[in-house]
């Protein structure tokens, strides 16, 4: 029977991937119906990550308010100035930009606004745009596991807390491990593909006049934009400070009246309110931003797929523990591989974390192994269908960032795998020191 149930789970995941967009969430909900009503699997043990969904909604609302008020344009302006001051090192500086922006915003979709700048600067310098674009996209995905306000980090830190690992300790391991790994991935990206001047597709497009050089892009920066960025950064600092203060490992505040998850939600909603009041923007425009729409879509995906996954896993946790427990005890790095392949299908760091991590800890995986492997929930670059990956392909008019005839032969694969492998290894090193 377990083989039939697993086949149902995989079939609906595959269906969701084929549909694309929110399809993985829709298929997940339908899969729960089949498991429960057709195969008589009780949903009483299922887990619906309400807090994760609400955190995403709150953070995305605050970031969208900043976007409406011009704060995102200001960040992109800063990014372009930074990149143009160091154009020859674009492959190394581009991932730093997307890493920091994602870390601040808690969503990798902020990369959309910087990808055109990265492509333009690389093209002007005669650098193959696929190199900085590929690692920039990877960095924007991996940075989710280092963002203080991402749903994946908040959820993961919550289940680690009872095991004696605090929120600040998790960030102290994940931030340096992932940032250094992105730079290693950038080094690998520098060797992907031939030089731009020797690229056949580039030369053909150049002869046909299909390549345009835009130079510095002029942007109208709202006078209130700087205030909105300061408000968001202040809210993030308050979240980190408060979460640390109420942590059992620090214990500055005992029996807090406001929990960590609730604090993140309320601080972010309050930040959005302050932005609206100070800047006078139309609050109704917040829900129409691309950031808001993509965030809400991810909520649907997490709801459906985590419900489907937890229904299966939680009803077979003892069997899974018996089979996988010994294997992971002998080969702890196997957890990273499991997370890697799961995130390929689930298309969400939050959904992968919610679906896999609790079960991993239940079957006896150590906190060190779980934290070191955490970055592997970011293998969204493997299948060439993720929105930021596709955007990078579209924005490179040189044609160097292209997807081959085979599924995995695209410029994002090697830098991504190198980055995740390096981050996992560094996670074990830094975790071994701090835990």
C-alpha positions as CSV (number, residue, x, y, z in Angstrom):
1,X,0.0,0.0,0.0
2,X,2.8,2.4,0.8
3,X,4.1,2.1,-2.8
4,X,0.7,3.1,-4.1
5,X,0.5,6.0,-1.7
6,X,4.0,7.2,-2.7
7,X,3.1,6.9,-6.4
8,X,0.1,9.1,-5.8
9,X,2.3,11.8,-4.1
10,X,4.8,11.7,-6.9
11,X,2.2,11.7,-9.6
12,X,0.5,14.9,-8.2
13,X,3.9,16.6,-7.7
14,X,4.7,15.8,-11.3
15,X,1.3,17.1,-12.4
16,X,1.9,20.3,-10.5
17,X,5.3,20.8,-12.1
18,X,3.9,20.3,-15.5
19,X,1.2,22.9,-14.9
20,X,3.7,25.4,-13.5
21,X,3.0,28.5,-11.4
22,X,0.7,27.8,-8.6
23,X,0.1,24.4,-10.1
24,X,2.2,22.6,-7.5
25,X,-0.1,23.9,-4.8
26,X,-3.3,23.1,-6.6
27,X,-2.1,19.5,-7.4
28,X,-1.0,19.1,-3.7
29,X,-4.5,19.9,-2.5
30,X,-6.0,17.4,-5.0
31,X,-3.5,14.8,-3.9
32,X,-4.6,15.1,-0.3
33,X,-8.1,14.3,-1.4
34,X,-7.0,11.1,-3.1
35,X,-4.8,10.0,-0.2
36,X,-7.6,10.6,2.4
37,X,-10.8,9.8,0.6
38,X,-9.6,7.1,-1.8
39,X,-6.8,5.5,0.1
40,X,-8.2,6.1,3.6
41,X,-5.1,7.9,4.9
42,X,-6.1,10.1,7.9
43,X,-5.2,13.8,7.6
44,X,-5.2,14.2,11.4
45,X,-1.4,13.8,11.3
46,X,-1.0,16.3,8.4
47,X,0.7,19.6,9.0
48,X,-0.4,22.8,7.4
49,X,2.3,25.5,7.9
50,X,0.0,28.3,8.7
51,X,2.7,30.4,10.4
52,X,5.0,30.0,7.4
53,X,2.3,31.2,5.0
54,X,1.4,34.1,7.3
55,X,5.0,35.2,7.6
56,X,5.4,35.2,3.8
57,X,2.3,37.2,3.4
58,X,3.5,39.8,6.0
59,X,7.0,40.1,4.7
60,X,5.8,40.4,1.1
61,X,3.3,43.1,2.0
62,X,6.1,45.2,3.6
63,X,8.4,44.7,0.7
64,X,5.6,45.5,-1.8
65,X,4.8,48.7,0.1
66,X,8.5,49.6,-0.2
67,X,8.3,48.9,-3.9
68,X,5.3,51.1,-4.5
69,X,7.0,53.9,-2.6
70,X,10.2,53.7,-4.8
71,X,12.4,51.9,-2.3
72,X,13.1,49.0,-4.7
73,X,14.2,51.5,-7.5
74,X,16.6,53.0,-5.0
75,X,18.2,49.6,-4.1
76,X,18.5,48.9,-7.9
77,X,20.2,52.3,-8.3
78,X,22.7,51.5,-5.5
79,X,23.3,48.1,-7.1
80,X,24.0,49.5,-10.6
81,X,26.4,52.1,-9.1
82,X,28.2,49.4,-7.3
83,X,28.4,47.1,-10.3
84,X,29.6,49.9,-12.6
85,X,32.4,50.9,-10.3
86,X,33.7,47.3,-10.6
87,X,32.6,46.3,-14.1
88,X,35.5,43.9,-14.8
89,X,34.6,41.9,-11.7
90,X,30.9,41.6,-12.5
91,X,30.9,37.9,-12.1
92,X,31.9,38.2,-8.5
93,X,30.0,41.3,-7.6
94,X,26.7,40.4,-9.2
95,X,25.9,37.5,-6.8
96,X,26.8,39.8,-3.9
97,X,24.2,42.2,-5.0
98,X,21.4,39.6,-5.5
99,X,22.4,37.8,-2.3
100,X,22.1,41.0,-0.2
101,X,18.9,42.1,-1.8
102,X,17.3,38.7,-1.2
103,X,18.6,38.6,2.3
104,X,17.0,42.0,3.1
105,X,13.7,41.2,1.3
106,X,13.2,37.6,2.3
107,X,12.3,36.7,-1.3
108,X,14.5,35.9,-4.3
109,X,12.2,37.7,-6.7
110,X,14.0,40.9,-6.0
111,X,16.6,39.6,-8.5
112,X,14.2,40.5,-11.3
113,X,15.0,44.2,-11.0
114,X,18.8,43.7,-11.0
115,X,19.2,41.2,-13.8
116,X,18.9,43.7,-16.7
117,X,21.7,45.8,-15.0
118,X,23.9,42.7,-14.7
119,X,23.4,41.7,-18.3
120,X,24.1,45.3,-19.6
121,X,27.3,45.8,-17.6
122,X,28.7,42.4,-18.6
123,X,27.9,43.0,-22.2
124,X,29.6,46.5,-22.2
125,X,32.7,44.9,-20.8
126,X,32.8,42.1,-23.4
127,X,32.1,39.6,-20.6
128,X,29.9,36.6,-21.3
129,X,26.6,37.7,-19.6
130,X,25.7,34.1,-18.8
131,X,28.5,33.9,-16.2
132,X,27.3,36.7,-13.9
133,X,23.7,36.1,-14.6
134,X,23.9,32.4,-13.7
135,X,25.6,32.9,-10.4
136,X,23.4,35.9,-9.6
137,X,20.3,33.8,-10.0
138,X,21.8,31.0,-7.9
139,X,22.8,33.5,-5.2
140,X,19.3,35.0,-5.0
141,X,17.9,31.5,-4.3
142,X,20.5,30.4,-1.8
143,X,20.3,33.6,0.1
144,X,16.8,32.6,1.3
145,X,18.5,30.2,3.7
146,X,20.5,33.2,5.2
147,X,17.7,35.8,5.3
148,X,16.6,36.7,8.9
149,X,13.0,37.2,7.7
150,X,12.5,34.3,5.2
151,X,9.8,31.8,6.0
152,X,12.3,28.9,5.6
153,X,14.7,30.3,8.1
154,X,12.0,31.2,10.6
155,X,10.3,27.8,10.4
156,X,13.6,25.9,10.6
157,X,14.8,27.9,13.6
158,X,11.6,27.2,15.3
159,X,12.0,23.4,15.1
160,X,15.7,23.7,16.1
161,X,14.9,25.8,19.2
162,X,13.8,22.8,21.3
163,X,17.0,21.0,20.3
164,X,19.1,23.8,21.8
165,X,20.0,25.7,18.6
166,X,19.0,29.3,18.6
167,X,17.8,31.6,15.8
168,X,21.0,33.7,16.0
169,X,23.2,30.5,15.9
170,X,21.5,29.3,12.8
171,X,22.1,32.6,11.0
172,X,25.7,32.7,12.3
173,X,26.3,29.4,10.4
174,X,24.2,29.9,7.3
175,X,25.2,33.5,6.4
176,X,29.0,33.0,6.1
177,X,28.7,29.5,4.7
178,X,26.3,30.6,1.9
179,X,28.1,33.9,1.1
180,X,31.5,32.3,0.8
181,X,29.9,29.5,-1.3
182,X,28.4,32.0,-3.7
183,X,31.9,33.5,-4.4
184,X,33.2,30.0,-5.0
185,X,30.3,29.4,-7.4
186,X,31.2,32.7,-9.1
187,X,34.7,31.4,-9.6
188,X,33.3,28.3,-11.2
189,X,30.9,30.4,-13.4
190,X,34.0,32.2,-14.9
191,X,34.9,29.0,-16.7
192,X,31.5,28.3,-18.2
193,X,31.2,28.8,-21.9
194,X,33.6,30.4,-24.4
195,X,34.5,34.0,-24.3
196,X,31.7,36.3,-25.6
197,X,33.7,37.4,-28.7
198,X,34.1,33.8,-29.8
199,X,30.4,32.8,-29.2
200,X,28.8,31.8,-32.5
201,X,25.3,32.9,-31.4
202,X,26.5,36.2,-30.2
203,X,28.3,36.9,-33.5
204,X,25.2,36.0,-35.5
205,X,23.0,38.3,-33.4
206,X,25.6,41.1,-33.6
207,X,25.6,40.9,-37.4
208,X,21.8,41.0,-37.5
209,X,21.7,44.1,-35.3
210,X,19.8,42.3,-32.5
211,X,22.1,43.5,-29.7
212,X,21.6,46.9,-28.2
213,X,23.8,48.8,-25.7
214,X,21.6,50.9,-23.4
215,X,24.3,52.3,-21.0
216,X,23.3,53.6,-17.6
217,X,19.5,53.4,-17.1
218,X,17.9,56.6,-15.9
219,X,15.5,56.1,-13.0
220,X,13.1,58.5,-11.3
221,X,13.9,58.0,-7.6
222,X,11.0,59.0,-5.3
223,X,12.1,61.5,-2.6
224,X,10.7,59.1,0.1
225,X,12.5,56.0,-1.3
226,X,15.4,56.3,1.2
227,X,13.0,56.4,4.1
228,X,11.2,53.2,3.0
229,X,14.5,51.3,2.8
230,X,15.5,52.6,6.3
231,X,12.1,51.5,7.7
232,X,12.5,48.0,6.3
233,X,16.1,47.6,7.5
234,X,15.0,48.9,10.9
235,X,12.2,46.3,11.0
236,X,14.6,43.5,10.2
237,X,17.0,44.6,12.9
238,X,14.2,44.7,15.4
239,X,13.1,41.2,14.3
240,X,16.6,39.8,14.8
241,X,17.1,41.6,18.1
242,X,13.7,40.5,19.5
243,X,14.0,37.0,18.3
244,X,17.4,36.7,19.9
245,X,16.2,38.3,23.2
246,X,13.3,35.8,23.6
247,X,15.5,32.8,22.6
248,X,15.9,30.2,25.3
249,X,19.6,30.2,24.7
250,X,19.8,33.9,25.5
251,X,16.9,34.3,27.8
252,X,16.8,38.1,28.1
253,X,13.0,38.0,27.9
254,X,11.3,35.1,29.7
255,X,7.7,34.2,28.9
256,X,7.4,36.7,26.1
257,X,3.9,38.0,25.4
258,X,4.7,38.1,21.7
259,X,6.1,35.0,20.1
260,X,8.9,35.1,17.4
261,X,6.6,34.2,14.5
262,X,4.0,36.7,15.6
263,X,6.7,39.3,16.1
264,X,7.9,39.0,12.5
265,X,4.3,39.2,11.2
266,X,3.4,42.3,13.3
267,X,6.7,44.1,12.8
268,X,6.5,43.7,9.0
269,X,2.8,44.7,8.8
270,X,3.7,47.7,11.0
271,X,6.6,48.6,8.7
272,X,4.2,48.6,5.8
273,X,1.8,50.8,7.7
274,X,4.5,53.3,8.5
275,X,5.6,53.4,4.9
276,X,2.1,54.2,3.8
277,X,1.6,56.9,6.4
278,X,5.0,58.6,5.8
279,X,5.0,58.4,2.0
280,X,1.3,58.9,1.4
281,X,1.3,56.1,-1.3
282,X,-2.0,54.5,-2.3
283,X,-2.3,51.4,-0.2
284,X,-4.5,49.7,-2.8
285,X,-1.5,49.5,-5.1
286,X,0.5,47.3,-2.7
287,X,-1.4,44.2,-3.8
288,X,-0.9,44.9,-7.5
289,X,3.0,44.8,-7.4
290,X,4.8,41.8,-9.0
291,X,6.4,41.1,-5.7
292,X,3.1,40.8,-4.0
293,X,1.6,38.5,-6.6
294,X,4.7,36.2,-6.7
295,X,4.6,36.0,-2.9
296,X,1.0,35.1,-2.7
297,X,1.5,32.4,-5.4
298,X,4.3,30.9,-3.2
299,X,1.8,30.7,-0.3
300,X,-0.6,28.6,-2.5
301,X,2.3,26.4,-3.5
302,X,3.5,25.9,0.1
303,X,-0.1,25.2,1.4
304,X,-0.8,22.5,-1.2
305,X,2.5,20.7,-1.4
306,X,3.4,20.7,2.3
307,X,-0.1,19.4,3.1
308,X,0.4,16.6,0.6
309,X,3.9,15.7,1.8
310,X,3.1,15.8,5.5
311,X,0.1,13.6,5.0
312,X,2.2,10.9,3.5
313,X,5.3,11.3,5.7
314,X,3.6,11.7,9.1
315,X,1.5,8.6,8.5
316,X,4.7,6.6,7.8
317,X,7.2,8.3,10.0
318,X,8.1,5.1,11.9
319,X,8.8,3.1,8.7
320,X,10.8,6.0,7.3
321,X,12.8,6.3,10.5
322,X,13.6,2.6,10.3
323,X,14.8,2.7,6.7
324,X,16.4,6.2,6.6
325,X,17.6,6.6,10.2
326,X,20.6,4.3,9.9
327,X,21.5,5.5,6.4
328,X,21.6,9.2,7.5
329,X,23.4,8.3,10.7
330,X,26.2,6.7,8.6
331,X,26.1,9.1,5.7
332,X,24.8,12.5,7.1
333,X,25.5,14.3,3.8
334,X,22.7,12.2,2.2
335,X,20.2,14.7,3.8
336,X,21.6,17.4,1.5
337,X,21.0,15.2,-1.5
338,X,17.4,14.5,-0.4
339,X,16.7,18.2,0.1
340,X,18.4,19.0,-3.3
341,X,16.1,16.7,-5.3
342,X,13.0,17.6,-3.2
343,X,13.5,21.3,-3.9
344,X,13.9,20.6,-7.6
345,X,10.4,19.4,-7.6
346,X,8.7,21.5,-4.9
347,X,10.1,24.8,-6.4
348,X,10.2,26.5,-3.0
349,X,12.7,26.7,-0.1
350,X,9.8,27.1,2.3
351,X,7.9,24.1,1.1
352,X,10.9,21.9,1.0
353,X,11.9,22.9,4.5
354,X,8.4,22.4,5.9
355,X,8.0,19.0,4.1
356,X,11.4,17.4,4.9
357,X,13.1,19.0,7.9
358,X,10.7,18.0,10.6
359,X,10.7,14.4,9.5
360,X,14.6,14.5,9.3
361,X,14.9,15.7,12.9
362,X,12.3,13.1,14.1
363,X,14.2,10.2,12.6
364,X,17.4,11.3,14.5
365,X,19.3,13.6,12.2
366,X,21.5,15.8,14.3
367,X,21.1,19.6,14.3
368,X,24.6,20.0,12.8
369,X,23.7,17.8,9.8
370,X,20.3,19.5,9.4
371,X,21.8,23.0,9.5
372,X,24.7,22.1,7.2
373,X,22.3,20.6,4.7
374,X,19.8,23.4,4.9
375,X,21.2,25.3,1.9
376,X,20.3,22.4,-0.3
377,X,16.6,23.4,-0.2
378,X,17.6,26.0,-2.8
379,X,18.2,23.8,-5.8
380,X,15.5,25.7,-7.7
381,X,17.9,26.4,-10.6
382,X,18.2,22.7,-11.7
383,X,15.1,22.6,-13.9
384,X,15.3,25.5,-16.3
385,X,11.7,26.7,-15.6
386,X,12.0,28.9,-12.5
387,X,10.9,32.5,-13.1
388,X,14.2,34.3,-12.3
389,X,16.1,31.8,-14.4
390,X,13.8,32.3,-17.4
391,X,14.1,36.1,-16.9
392,X,17.9,35.9,-17.0
393,X,17.6,34.1,-20.3
394,X,15.2,36.6,-21.8
395,X,17.2,39.6,-20.6
396,X,20.5,38.5,-22.2
397,X,20.2,39.7,-25.8
398,X,23.6,38.3,-26.6
399,X,22.2,34.8,-26.6
400,X,24.9,33.5,-24.3
401,X,22.5,32.6,-21.5
402,X,20.7,29.9,-23.3
403,X,19.1,26.5,-22.5
404,X,20.4,23.6,-24.4
405,X,18.4,20.7,-25.9
406,X,19.0,18.6,-22.8
407,X,17.2,19.5,-19.6
408,X,20.3,20.2,-17.5
409,X,22.7,21.7,-20.0
410,X,22.2,25.4,-19.1
411,X,24.7,27.8,-17.5
412,X,23.0,27.8,-14.1
413,X,23.6,24.1,-13.3
414,X,27.3,23.9,-12.6
415,X,27.7,27.2,-10.6
416,X,24.6,26.2,-8.6
417,X,25.8,22.7,-7.8
418,X,29.2,24.0,-6.9
419,X,27.7,26.7,-4.6
420,X,25.4,24.3,-2.8
421,X,28.1,21.6,-2.3
422,X,30.5,24.3,-1.0
423,X,27.9,25.7,1.4
424,X,27.1,22.3,2.8
425,X,30.8,21.6,3.4
426,X,31.3,25.0,5.1
427,X,28.1,24.4,7.1
428,X,29.6,21.4,8.6
429,X,32.8,23.3,9.4
430,X,31.2,26.4,10.9
431,X,28.5,24.3,12.6
432,X,31.2,22.1,14.2
433,X,32.7,25.2,15.7
434,X,29.6,27.0,16.9
435,X,27.4,24.0,18.0
